[in-house]
Amino acid sequence: MNEVYFCGNCRRQQQPSQGERCIMCNRITVSWYTDRESEQDALRKWRSING
């Protein structure tokens, strides 16, 4: 699977093993399947959670 966790604040990806919070800014990340979703889809999901 091509799942990463995406932080819309830092615009960075991290591995699920690194936790649900961004290792840079500590905000909640969202699951992003890079093989079937665009970055805009991931950013939309992130904004719906983090405002």
N, C-alpha and C positions, 0 to 999 in steps of 0.2 A: 504494500500500500504506500501511497505517496502522501501520508498525513504529516503535517507539521502544525505547530501552534503559532499563530500569527498575532503580533501586537500592532494595532493600528496607530498607537502613539509613536513608537520608535520605527514603525514600518519594517520590523524584522521578523524573521522566522526562527523558531527553535524546535528542537526535538521534543516529543512528548515526554521523554524520560527526564527532561530538565524541569518539569513541573508545569502547572497551569498558569502561574504568574510569570510575567516577563522578567528575565534575569537582569535587565537593564533598568526598567522603571517601576517594576513590581505591580503593574496593572494586570488585570485578568486578560488572558489571551483567548482566542477562539480556534477551533479546529479548522484547518484548511486542507482540503484534498486537492493538491496542486495538479493532479491529472484530470480533474473534471470541473474545477471552479477557477474563475479568474481572481486576480488580486482584488478587483473591485467588489466581487462577491464576498470575499473574506473581510474587506474593510467595512462593508455594509453590516455584516454580522457583528463585527467588533463594535461598531458605533451603536448598534441596537442594545448592546450590553453595557457599554461604558459611557454612552451619551455623547 
